[in-house]
Amino acid sequence: EYGDNEQFKFGQVLKPEGAASWWDTMAEWAKKFYVTRIKGFDVDRMCAATLCLEGTAADCERQLAQINAIAARFGGLAAGAENGIRGYFLTYVIAYIRDFGLQYSFIAESFETSVPWSRVDQLCRNVKRVVADRCAANGVVRAPFVSCRVTQLYDAGVAVYFYYGFLTTGLDDPVAVFSLIEDDAREEILACGGSISHHHGVGKLRKRFMRDTITPAGLQLIAGLKRAVDPKNIMGAGNLIDFDGAASRL
């Protein structure tokens, strides 16, 4: 898993504030000094990749040695297991942070996609730009938080996860603005060769994009399957496609 600079710093902020000993405090200072002053990493530009190794102890040691050698060739630095755990910790707490932020007029959510390897960088950059531009155009008073990370790797491409949020101060309908900007981001994703979704699905919120990604024959196939297995429109009513304009008969 690879996270951009925004997520790297977010993960660092989430480090618990315990009663650290004098030695622990000095060790943290020394590590930061080594990374930023000796190795020359810029905290506002660096990013992190978290890897989970599987296999026997010998297999993992061999994989780790290969990974560290590749990282060193490109100026990377092994950060240890603790930072990997801390970085992935964000995945588990983000929903709680989102709900906490609502108490302070901050609305946020995640969305994801899959995209070929050759278009990952373009998609990430463009979607971030679109979100920032559309927030400014729709009266958001401060620059939004928008970040991304690559979460799954495949032979043909990757899954990309975006977190985005902004202050709702001064907005008459924050939810409508939020939805509008997310739709604009989704359109940019499609323009960059990404999919409607990766594992969150399409449902009702994203079904308007189906015609941009599925051929008419494909939509007819989905409708045909729906008629064959669920003619009364009981399951997933209103998801994916409009089923002959019929409401659920549940």
C-alpha positions in Angstrom: 0.0 0.0 0.0 1.3 3.4 -1.0 0.1 6.7 0.5 0.8 10.2 -0.7 2.3 13.0 1.4 -1.0 14.1 2.9 -1.7 10.6 4.1 1.8 10.1 5.4 1.5 13.2 7.6 -2.0 12.3 8.6 -0.7 8.9 9.8 2.1 10.5 11.7 -0.3 12.9 13.5 -2.3 9.9 14.7 0.6 8.6 16.7 -0.7 8.2 20.3 0.6 10.6 22.9 1.7 8.4 25.7 3.9 9.1 28.7 7.1 8.6 26.7 10.4 8.2 28.6 13.3 10.5 28.1 15.0 7.8 26.1 12.0 7.3 23.8 11.8 11.1 23.2 15.4 11.3 22.3 15.2 8.3 20.0 12.3 9.9 18.1 14.2 13.1 17.8 17.3 11.3 16.5 15.3 9.3 13.9 13.7 12.5 12.6 17.0 14.3 12.5 18.6 11.4 10.6 15.7 11.2 8.0 15.3 15.0 7.4 18.8 16.4 8.0 21.2 13.6 7.0 19.1 11.8 4.4 17.6 15.0 3.2 13.9 14.0 3.1 11.4 16.9 2.9 8.5 16.2 5.3 6.2 18.0 2.9 7.1 15.9 -0.1 7.9 12.4 1.3 5.5 9.5 1.1 5.3 6.0 2.5 4.7 2.5 1.2 3.4 -0.2 3.5 4.1 -3.8 2.6 3.0 -7.0 4.3 5.3 -10.0 3.7 4.0 -13.6 3.8 5.7 -17.0 3.9 8.3 -18.7 6.0 10.8 -16.6 8.0 13.4 -17.3 5.3 11.0 -16.2 2.6 10.2 -13.0 4.4 13.8 -12.2 5.0 14.7 -12.7 1.4 11.7 -10.6 0.2 12.6 -7.8 2.7 16.2 -7.8 1.5 15.1 -7.5 -2.1 12.6 -4.7 -1.3 15.2 -2.7 0.7 17.7 -3.0 -2.2 15.2 -1.7 -4.7 14.2 1.2 -2.4 17.8 2.1 -1.8 18.4 2.3 -5.6 15.7 5.0 -5.8 16.6 6.9 -2.7 14.1 5.2 -0.4 14.6 4.3 3.2 13.3 1.4 5.3 11.2 2.8 8.0 10.5 -0.3 10.1 7.4 -2.2 11.1 6.1 0.4 13.6 5.7 3.1 10.9 4.0 0.6 8.7 1.5 -0.2 11.4 0.9 3.5 12.1 0.3 4.2 8.4 -2.3 1.5 8.1 -3.9 2.6 11.3 -5.5 5.4 9.4 -7.6 2.9 7.5 -9.3 1.8 10.7 -9.9 5.1 12.4 -10.9 7.3 9.4 -14.6 6.6 9.8 -14.4 7.8 13.4 -12.5 10.9 12.4 -15.1 11.6 9.8 -17.9 11.5 12.3 -15.9 13.5 14.8 -15.2 16.2 12.1 -19.0 16.7 11.6 -19.1 18.3 15.0 -16.8 21.0 13.8 -18.4 21.7 10.4 -16.0 19.4 8.5 -17.6 17.0 6.1 -15.6 14.2 4.6 -15.9 10.8 2.9 -13.9 8.4 0.8 -14.3 7.2 -2.8 -12.2 4.7 -4.8 -11.5 3.5 -8.3 -9.3 1.1 -10.3 -7.1 2.3 -13.1 -4.3 0.9 -15.4 -0.7 1.2 -14.2 0.1 3.7 -17.0 -2.5 6.2 -15.8 -2.1 6.1 -12.0 -0.1 9.2 -11.6 -2.2 11.3 -14.0 -5.4 10.2 -12.4 -4.2 11.0 -8.8 -2.9 14.4 -9.8 -6.0 15.4 -11.9 -8.6 14.3 -9.3 -6.8 16.3 -6.6 -6.8 19.3 -8.8 -10.4 19.0 -9.8 -11.5 18.7 -6.1 -9.5 21.7 -5.1 -10.8 23.8 -8.1 -14.4 22.8 -7.6 -14.3 23.5 -3.9 -13.1 27.1 -4.6 -15.7 27.5 -7.3 -18.5 26.4 -5.0 -17.7 28.7 -2.1 -15.7 26.5 0.2 -13.8 29.0 2.4 -10.6 26.9 3.0 -8.6 24.6 0.7 -10.0 21.0 1.0 -8.2 18.0 2.4 -7.8 15.6 -0.5 -5.4 12.7 -0.6 -5.0 9.3 -2.1 -3.3 6.0 -1.7 -2.8 2.9 -3.8 -4.4 0.0 -1.8 -4.3 -3.0 -4.1 -2.0 -4.1 -6.9 -2.8 -6.2 -9.9 -1.1 -7.2 -13.1 -3.1 -4.8 -15.1 -3.5 -1.9 -12.7 -4.2 -0.7 -9.2 -7.0 0.3 -6.8 -6.8 4.0 -5.7 -8.5 5.3 -2.6 -9.3 9.0 -2.1 -10.1 10.8 1.1 -11.6 14.2 0.7 -13.3 16.8 2.9 -13.8 20.5 3.6 -15.1 23.0 6.0 -18.8 23.7 5.5 -18.8 27.2 7.0 -21.0 29.6 5.0 -22.5 26.9 2.7 -26.3 26.7 2.6 -26.4 23.0 1.5 -23.0 21.4 2.3 -24.3 17.9 1.4 -25.3 19.1 -2.1 -22.0 20.8 -2.6 -20.1 17.7 -1.4 -22.0 15.4 -3.8 -21.5 17.8 -6.7 -17.8 17.9 -6.2 -17.5 14.2 -5.8 -19.4 13.7 -9.0 -17.0 16.1 -10.8 -14.1 14.0 -9.3 -15.8 10.8 -10.6 -16.1 12.4 -14.1 -12.4 13.1 -14.0 -11.6 9.6 -12.9 -13.5 8.2 -15.9 -11.7 10.7 -18.2 -8.4 9.4 -16.9 -9.3 5.8 -17.7 -10.5 4.8 -14.2 -13.6 2.8 -13.3 -16.8 3.9 -11.5 -15.7 2.0 -8.4 -13.4 -0.7 -7.2 -15.1 -2.5 -4.4 -17.6 0.0 -3.0 -19.9 -0.8 -5.9 -22.2 1.4 -8.0 -25.6 1.4 -6.2 -27.8 4.4 -6.6 -25.3 7.2 -6.0 -23.1 6.3 -9.0 -25.5 4.7 -11.4 -25.7 7.8 -13.6 -22.2 7.0 -14.7 -23.1 3.5 -15.9 -23.9 4.8 -19.5 -20.4 6.3 -19.7 -18.7 3.0 -18.9 -21.0 0.2 -20.1 -22.2 -0.2 -23.7 -25.9 -0.2 -24.5 -25.6 -4.0 -25.1 -24.1 -4.4 -21.7 -26.9 -2.4 -20.0 -29.4 -4.6 -21.9 -27.7 -7.7 -20.6 -27.9 -6.4 -17.0 -31.6 -5.6 -17.5 -32.2 -9.0 -18.9 -30.6 -10.7 -16.0 -32.6 -8.6 -13.6 -35.9 -9.5 -15.3 -34.9 -13.2 -15.3 -34.0 -13.5 -11.6 -35.9 -10.7 -10.0 -38.9 -9.8 -12.1 -40.7 -8.1 -9.1 -37.7 -5.8 -8.5 -37.3 -6.8 -4.9 -33.5 -7.0 -4.6 -31.4 -3.9 -4.9 -34.3 -1.8 -6.2 -33.0 1.3 -8.0 -29.4 0.1 -8.1 -27.2 0.0 -11.2 -30.0 0.7 -13.7 -33.6 2.0 -13.9 -35.6 -1.2 -14.2 -38.5 -0.3 -16.5 -39.2 2.6 -14.2 -40.7 0.2 -11.7 -40.5 0.7 -7.9 -39.8 -2.2 -5.6 -42.7 -4.4 -5.0 -41.4 -5.7 -1.6 
